[in-house]
Amino acid sequence: MEYYKKVLSQYADFNGRARRKEYWMFALFNLLVLIVLSIVAVMLSMVLSSELPYILLFGAYTLAIIIPSLAVAVRRLHDIGKSGWMYLVGLIPMIGGIWLLVLLVTEGEHGANQYGEDPKEGEKSF
């Protein structure tokens, strides 16, 4: 939950670096929110006999979360020393999404890079 809040507090901050844990915990919590929204929307749609609540809930949430999602992905790419523009590699049919996934799960560079200080610096390893 703290990573979700952190990403939302850095709403449109495309500068700096994001750890793997920050990115993937945000993605997990985002998925959980989408599941809850699905359940609520389906229940409302059944009660009201309309698809409008489903469309409105998902549309509002998608519009609210798209910029922070892009920002954290760009910061994640910065952590591995890649430009944020590498996110567009996901648009390449078939192989682009796989390549982007590999980039997002790659361990970040140790120490400072051109995008900022190492976000893991100063943390204790267990």
NORTAVEN-V524917 format. One line per field, one symbol per residue. phi: phi as a letter, one per 20 degrees, with the letter a starting at -180 (. if undefined). psi: psi as a letter, one per 20 degrees, with the letter a starting at -180 (. if undefined). A space follows every 50 residues. Layout:
# NORTAVEN-V524917
phi=???
psi=???
This chain:
# NORTAVEN-V524917
phi=.ffffffffdgceednccfgfffffffffffffffffffffffffffelb egffffffffffffdffffffffffffffendffffgfffefgmefffff gfffeffffemfcfdpfffegneeed
psi=hhhghgghhlgkojqaqprgggghhggghgggghgghgggggghhggilq ighgggghgggghhigghggghgghghhhjjqqhiihihiipqfhghggg gghhipqrqqaqaiiaqpiipiqpq.
